[in-house]
Structures are given as C-alpha cells and as structure tokens.
C-alpha cells in the first residue's frame, strides 16, 4: 500500500503517487525570483508612465517640426491641438480619462497584455503562476485561460489588427514630421527617434505569433505558395526575437514620448541636420 503526503500550505504541487513529497517551495538555490521581480518593476513602471503621460493632455506636439508623440497618436479629441489632429477631432474631451489617447492607448495596452510573451511575463511576475520553473505557485487551483477575464486572451489576433493600424498611423506621423512648419523639408534628431521607434514597432508587430499564424496558416503545401513561405520565414526569424523586441519597443515608445515632451516644454532644442 502506498501513502501520499498532503501538499504544504501555499503550494499547489501534486504529491500523489509517483511524486516526491517535498515541503520546500523549491529546491533551487539560484536567484530564481530576480527575473519576475525585474519584469514586474519594468512593466509597472511603463504602465504608470504611459497612463500618467496621456492623462496630462499637454506637451505632446511640437508645431515647428510637426513632431507628435506616439502616445497621443491619433489625437482625435475635441481638445487636441488642431494641427496635431491629423484625422480630425471627433471624440469627446473627458477630463477623467486620457481622452487624447482614447483611440491608441487602450488598443496598445490590450495588444500587449494579450501578447504571448507578455502573458508569460505578467503571469510569473504578478500572478506567480508559477513565479519560475520548478517553483511551486501559491494557488490551490489552476483553470488556465478558461474563465473570464482570461478568456479575453483569445482576442489577441483582433488586437493585432488594431496594432497594425496604429503602426500605420505612427508611420504616417513620422513621414509628416519630415516637413517643417514653414513647409520645407527638414530632418533632425527628432526624426531619427521617430523613425527608429516606427521601424522597431513594425518589427515587434510582425514578430507577433498571430502574424506568423496569419501568414503561414491554413497551408498544407508551402511549395505551392512560395511568396507566403518566404514571408513566413522572415516573420519566423523575427518571432525568435519577440521577447527582445517586446522590451525594446517599450523603451523606444517611452524615449520618443519623453523626447517630444521635452521639446514641447522647451527644456532643450532639437539638433537639426537639415532645416
């Protein structure tokens, strides 16, 4: 006859037949807690910065060089500076929400929150499910993504289409910024930052697992679809860098916004290469 030992308090480990009854949360001796702690700090800092910046409703547009921060693009609120509202002003200016980013911030956050990499990051960092490999999680029951609100993770593909639209808008903004307020071609450090951010955003968006599935999905024979196979191969290489691009683009978005914020607030001037 075999006997089993109940799982220790705070552990969801299964100690049934064939499983060792280990009271310790983990036998790992390395700093397994460090990666989820850094991820939690980084993600929390970015969300706080993004929400607080979009709630400011100020210092988002540099009229002289047509620089518009991606956090406010598209700026469609009735309170937006008219020159910064490239697609019109048709959304209300509610004081209690970041209304100037009402068509960008929600979809930007939802696309990243449902992203396969970010799921791994915040499941470990915030929900401790599990906090690391070979470390017991503090939950007695696991239901996966079968209940609300985690059922919403299945909408990731649709948020991907929204992310593509936002990336197109950001690209349009970067191109518009090549013309100064005088109507002449101009190029400065701000343009370099805007285009770098856009290129990396496209790389992150294209590296998405949904993008890879859309391009290569429902094909039984790649040999009959050489163009899609070539595109699938390119996206697959980017997909291998999805985690890296996820973090880099958080950084470039914040840097781009902060740079335009500083210019609009007249903390410094934009080094110009042309005009």
Secondary structure, DSSP 8 states (H G I E B T S, - for coil): --------TT-----STTS----SS----S-THHHHHHHHHHHHHHHHHHHHHHHH--S-EETTTTEE-GGG-S--BTTS-GGG-TT---B---TTTTGGGTTTHHHHHHHHHTSHHHHHHHHHHTS-TTSSTT---S-S---TTSSTTGGGGGGHHHHHHHHHHHHHHHHHHHHHTTB-TTSSB-EEHHHHHHHHHHHHHHHHHHTSHHHHHHHHTT-S-GGG-HHHHHHHHHHHHHHTTHHHHHHHHHHHHHHHHHHHHHHHTTSS---EEE-
